[in-house]
Amino acid sequence: MICASSPGAWTGLVSAGSDHARQALRLARHECGAHFIAAAVLVLPQAAHADQNLLVADNGQVQCDASLKDLTRISLKNDQFASVSKVSTGNSSEDFSVVGEPVRGDIYLSVPEGFARASISFFGTTRRGYVYKFTCKVAGDEARQVFLTNADIEHPREFTDIAATALSDDETAIRLMRAMAQQLPADGFDVRWRPLAPVMAGTLKVQMLGQYRGVTLDGKILRLENRGPKPVTIGGEQVASTGAIAVSIGNPDLAPAQVTTAYIVEPHGEPGERP
């Protein structure tokens, strides 16, 4: 299992050349024991009233917040909406409207007075041919804005085809960790942003937010929350299987109600995987 005890250690590991990286990994296995990489990007929920800036992949799911009393604007970076597909319920208290803005290609959502559902869902197709599934929680009086960036447009050649290159599992794990921490696509991996129902591991609430599935390796992004009354120190055995190749925990020491993010790389189809 790859591990590091400080942000500097992780930064040095991922930025070093392949020979140095392999040497660091071998030393890490012998010396760092139960310590973990501590410089992963911490992904925390934004304030409800803030603009939402999201990175999304083609055919991915967008989870966002929509206004209950005002308009919600959804805008695409370097792209425009071409069409929106939704189901009409026939019940005015459960239906919502979508209006396209032709100049910028944005869409505007609104719900009627007395809207009875907690969320709305629909599909959006863009002029560049991408399709997204939207699930938006409805709450609040103020107008909302959602800004979407497509990962393939933003970083078209950020990562080479990992599956097609002759890399060791250690080298592949390093590159996959970097992709997950930056929420970027990784060629050779199928990215699925589909949050699962959270589970409890003692006082630790664990929820898988996304998954990178490859031919030989799988990557997972977990949200960890301390639901207990006392501080906890998170160990790798609490969030990863015994066969995990790499574990990165943004903040392994959580105060009550504090949240952090973990990134895990395991062999593909590892039995007993969590959550």
N, C-alpha and C positions, 0 to 999 in steps of 0.2 A: 504494500500500500504506500503510495506517495504521500508524504506529509511534510509540513514546514511549520515552524513555530512563530514566524513573524512575517509581516508584509514584505520586508526586504528579502527574506529567503525565497518567497514565492516569485517575486519580481526577478530575482537573479536566476531562478530555475527556468522560467519560461523565456527569458531573453538570451540565455547562454546558447552557444553552439551545441550541436547534437552530441559531440563527445563529452563536453562538460555537463550537459543535461543528464546523459546516461550515468556519469560518475556521481553526480549529485543524487540521482535516484537510488543508486546502490548504497551510498552513504546514508540516505534518508531511511532506507529500510532497516539498517542496522542500528541507527543511533536515535531516531526521533520517536520511536515507540508510539504512544497514544496521542502525540501532538498532531495538529492538523494545519493545513494551509489556511492562513488567516487574512489573505488579502483579496478574497473574492469580492466581486462587486455586490454590495448589499442592495437588494431590491425591496423597497418598502412602499406600502400603499401611499398614494398621494392624497393630499387633503381633498375633501369632497368638492370644494369650490374651485380648485385649481384646474387649469387647462391640463388635459391628458395628452401626453406624447407617447405613442406606442410604436414599437417595431413589430411588423407582422410579416409572415411568409405567405406565399401563394397557397390557396386552399386552407389557410389557417383560420383560427377562431379569434375574434376580437372581443374582449370583455371590457366594457366601458360603463360610464355613468351617464344617464340622460336626465334631463330636467322634467319634473312633474308639472310645474306651473308655467314654464317658459320654453323657449326654443333650444334645441341642441344642434350644433353645427358639427358636421364631420367633414374634414378636409384631407385630401391626399397630397403628399409631397411628390412633385414631378409626375403627377398622374391626375386623372379626372374620373368621376363616376360616369358610367355609360347607362347603367340600368340598376334597378333595385327590385328584388322579388320578395314578396311577403304574402301571407295568407290573410284574407279578410274574414273576420269571424262572423260578421253580420250583426254583432252586438256593439252598439256605440260605446258602451262603457268598457269594452275590452279591445277596441280597435285603435290604431294610431295612424298618423299621416306622415308621408315622406314627400318633400318637395325638392326637386332638383334646381340648382342655380346654374344657368347655362354659361355664364361668363367664366367663372372659375372652376366649374365642375364639382362644386360642393353639394352636399345634401343637408336638408334641415328636417329634424324630427320634432313632432309635437304630439301630445296626448290630450284627450278631451277632459273636461271637468268631470270629476268623479271616476277617473280611470281606476279599474279594479285590480289590474295585474301588477305584480311586483317587478316585472321586467318585460322587455320587448325583444323580439328576435327577427332577423331577416337576413337575406343574402344580397351582397353588392358585387357587381361586375364592373371592372374599370375599362377605360379605353385602351389600355395596354394589355388587356386580356387576363388580368388577375381576378380571382374570385375570393371573397372573404365572407365568413359567417359571423354575424354580429349578435351578441347577447348583451343587452344594456339594462342595468338596474335603473329603475325610475324612482327618483326622490328629489326633494329640494325645490325651492322657489326660483332660484336664479338660473339664468341661461348658462349653458355648458358648451365647451368646445373640445373636440377630439381631433388630434392631428396624427395621421398615420404615415409611417414611412415603410416602404417595402424593402425587406432585407436584400433581395436580389438586385434592386435598383441602387440602393445605397452602397452596397459592397459587392459589386458584380464578380470580382476576382480575388476576394479577400483570402479564400482558402482553396488550395488545390484539392484534387480528388484524393482524399485520404485512403479510400479503399483500394485505389489503383496503384499506390506507391508502396515500395517495399520498406515500410517503417515497422519498427518493433512496437509492441503494445505500449511500452513506456512512452515512446515518442508520440504515438498516436494519442495516448491519454493526455499528454501535455497540450497538444493542439486542440483536442476536444474540450478540455477544461477552459482554454482561452475563448473558444467559440461560445460555450455556454455562459461564461461570465459576462461576455459582451453581447449576449443574445443575438449572435450572428448565425447564418446558415453554415453548415459544414458539408461540403460535397462528399457523397458516400454515406450520408446519414439522413434518415427521414425524420424531420422535426415535427413533433406533435405538441401543440399548446392546448392541452386538454386537462384542466385541473380535476383531480380525483377527490372523492370525499375524504376529509381528514380523519386520521386515526390518532389515538392516544398511546404514547409509550411512557408510562408513568405519568408525570405531570407535564410531559412534553407533547404538544400538539404538532403532528407531522402531516403535511399535505404536499403531494406531488403536483407541481405547477406545469411542468413540461418534460418532454423526453426526447432524446436523440437516439434513434435506433439504427445500428449499423450491422455489417455482416459478422464481425467478430466482437465488437464492443457496443455497449449501451451507455448513454449518459442520462442522468436524472437531475432535475432542478427541484429542490425541496424548500418549502416554507416551514420554518420551525418557530414555535411560540411557546414560551414558558407560561403555563396556566396555573402553576403552583404558587403558594404564598412565599416561597423562599428562592434565593438565587440557585441556579443549576449550572453545572459544567457539562457540556455535551461531549460524549465520546463517540467515536466512529461506529462502535458496535450498536449504538442506539439508532442509527439512521442508515447503515449500510450492511450488506451481507458480508460474511467472512471472506468471500473471494474477491472483494472490491480491490481494484487496482489503484484507484486514487480517490481521496476524499478531501474536499475543501469546505470549510465552515467559516462564514464571514466573521462571526463573533461567537466563539465556543462558550463564553461565560455570559449567561443571560439572567438579568434581573427579572422579577415577577412582571408578567405582561409584556416583556420585551420580545422582539421578533428579529430573526436573522434568516439568512439563506444558505443552503448547503448545495454543493455540486458533487456528484458521485459518478465515477466511471467504473463499470463492472463488465465482466465477460458477457457476451450476448446470451440472453436466456438464463442468466444465473438463477438457480433454484433458491427459493426462499427470499426473493427480492422484496424490498419494502418501498413504500407502505403497501 
